[in-house]
Amino acid sequence: MQHVADKFDLRRDIEFRTPIDKAAWDDNASLWRLQTGQGDKVSCRFYVMATGCLSVPKTPDIEGADRFHGDMYSTSRWPHEGVDFTEMRVAVIGTGSSGVQSIPIIAGQAKELTVFQRTANFSVPARNGPIPAKYEKTHIGALP
């Protein structure tokens, strides 16, 4: 989120780390009416709730995890220097978006990989890449 805000010069229009106590959509004005945790009232066209991994990472509650003596990593708190899984036996718990993205990379390094999956996920490649300059000028630069 920080990177996107910097890249598109959005910081002047965004309040990060601002708890919201109340949010209501105003049909007549086509705006969100918000009240912050400090009691401030704000109106806005766009309201990104940033719940889940964008707000507070959740450590899985797994019985016995406190007895595990190996390294444990969470995709929401991934070390910036990266992790080398070469010759390791690795288990990945969950196949949400982060799991789907990290499993192929880990599988390419690890000696053995076990994936624990509760519910199968459907995913397709995003095919993200650089935005052509012409598109960026005519579409992104034209946003209000």
C-alpha positions in Angstrom: 0.0 0.0 0.0 2.8 2.4 0.9 4.5 1.7 -2.5 1.3 2.4 -4.5 0.7 5.6 -2.6 4.2 6.8 -3.4 4.2 5.7 -7.0 0.9 7.5 -7.8 1.4 10.5 -5.5 -1.6 9.5 -3.3 -0.3 10.3 0.2 -2.0 13.7 0.3 -5.3 11.9 -0.1 -4.8 8.9 2.2 -4.8 8.4 6.0 -2.9 5.3 6.9 -3.2 3.6 10.3 -6.5 5.3 11.1 -8.9 3.1 12.9 -12.5 3.7 11.8 -15.3 3.2 14.4 -18.3 3.9 12.1 -18.8 3.8 8.3 -22.0 4.4 6.4 -22.7 4.9 2.8 -24.7 8.1 2.0 -26.8 7.3 -1.1 -27.9 10.9 -1.6 -24.3 12.3 -1.7 -22.7 9.2 -3.1 -20.1 9.4 -0.3 -18.9 7.4 2.6 -19.4 9.0 6.0 -16.8 7.8 8.5 -16.0 8.4 12.1 -12.4 7.7 13.2 -11.4 6.1 16.5 -10.5 9.7 17.7 -14.0 11.0 16.9 -13.1 12.9 13.7 -15.7 12.8 11.0 -14.7 12.3 7.4 -16.5 12.1 4.0 -14.9 10.3 1.1 -15.7 8.8 -2.3 -13.4 5.8 -1.7 -13.0 3.8 1.5 -10.3 1.0 1.5 -11.0 -1.0 4.6 -7.6 -2.8 4.6 -8.8 -5.5 6.8 -7.2 -8.9 7.1 -3.5 -9.1 6.1 -3.5 -5.4 5.2 -4.2 -4.4 8.8 -3.2 -7.0 11.5 -1.4 -10.2 10.5 -3.0 -13.2 12.2 -0.8 -16.0 13.5 -2.5 -19.4 13.0 -3.7 -20.9 16.3 -2.3 -24.4 15.9 -2.1 -26.7 18.9 1.5 -27.7 19.6 3.1 -25.0 17.4 4.9 -23.7 20.5 6.8 -27.0 20.7 8.1 -26.7 17.1 11.8 -25.8 17.2 12.3 -25.0 13.5 12.0 -21.7 11.7 8.5 -20.4 11.1 7.5 -17.7 8.6 4.3 -15.9 7.8 3.7 -14.3 4.4 2.4 -11.2 6.2 5.7 -10.8 8.0 8.1 -12.1 5.4 11.7 -11.1 6.0 12.9 -8.5 3.6 16.2 -10.3 3.0 14.3 -13.4 1.8 14.5 -17.0 2.9 16.6 -19.8 1.4 14.8 -23.1 1.6 17.5 -25.1 -0.1 17.6 -28.7 1.1 14.9 -28.1 3.7 11.7 -30.0 4.5 9.0 -27.4 4.4 5.3 -27.3 5.2 3.0 -24.5 3.9 -0.3 -24.1 5.7 -3.0 -22.5 3.5 -3.5 -21.9 -0.1 -4.8 -18.4 -0.1 -3.3 -15.8 -2.5 0.0 -15.7 -0.6 0.2 -19.5 -0.5 -0.5 -19.8 -4.2 2.3 -17.3 -5.0 4.9 -18.7 -2.6 4.4 -22.5 -3.0 6.0 -22.7 -6.5 9.0 -20.7 -5.3 9.5 -22.7 -2.2 9.0 -26.0 -4.2 11.8 -24.9 -6.5 14.2 -24.7 -3.5 13.0 -27.2 -0.9 14.1 -30.8 -0.6 10.6 -31.7 0.3 7.3 -29.6 0.4 4.0 -30.5 2.1 1.0 -28.2 1.6 -1.9 -28.3 4.0 -5.1 -27.1 2.3 -8.5 -26.8 3.8 -10.4 -25.5 0.8 -9.2 -25.6 -2.8 -8.5 -22.2 -4.4 -9.1 -21.2 -8.0 -6.5 -18.9 -9.4 -5.3 -17.7 -12.7 -2.1 -15.8 -13.5 -2.5 -12.0 -13.1 -0.1 -11.3 -16.0 0.9 -8.0 -14.2 3.7 -6.1 -15.8 4.8 -2.5 -16.5 2.0 -0.1 -17.5 2.6 1.2 -21.0 3.4 5.0 -20.8 0.6 5.8 -23.3 -2.0 4.0 -21.1 -0.7 5.6 -17.9 -1.0 9.1 -19.4 -4.5 8.6 -20.8 -6.0 6.5 -18.1 -4.2 6.8 -14.7 -3.3 10.4 -15.1 -6.9 11.2 -16.0 -8.3 9.9 -12.6 -9.9 12.6 -10.5 
